[in-house]
């Protein structure tokens, strides 16, 4: 076998091995992405399970007469792969906060709750409440089946170009103490 054929064979073997390794790494990455987008993963740290998950279990997003249930990732993670990976990168800060003990007790969680909520609200506003709209579509809302107050508020919100999170805070989790940003706010019971 000539040196030229050996070099060509080596290149093909390297290319093939690189392709196999790439496929394996992609499969591992997508598998991790899928697992870390599960409710089981979301509540694997006690801060989530003991705080916001317990509140969520008492809402219509968890259990309702229609049987349709929104999980953590339905509201907090886009279905778009690029946006999902971007959100996962941002989640590194949450892991750091978990291990550094910033919110490892109920008291610390409550102390940081407004800051955490404002971060989520800002993300939802920036995406025009994309995750809300993946289940709730304005085109399919029958305003005639809503209370007159809800109908008026939805129509006003549309006219003012508001997004879901502008009005619908505290639906799946209790509101934090909002007095620092709105002195007239009613204190939410978070204990």
Buried (B, 14 or more C-beta within 10 A) or exposed (E): EEEEEEEEEEEEEEEEEEEEEEEEEEEEEEEEBEEBBEBEBBBEBBBBEEBBBEBBEEBEBBEEEEEEEBBBBBBBBBEEEEEBEEBBEEEEEBEEBBEEEBBBEBEBBBBBBBEBBBEBBEBBBEBEBBBBEEEEEEEEBEEEEBEEEEBEBBEEBEEEEBBBBBEBBEBBBBBBBBEEEEEEEEEBEBE
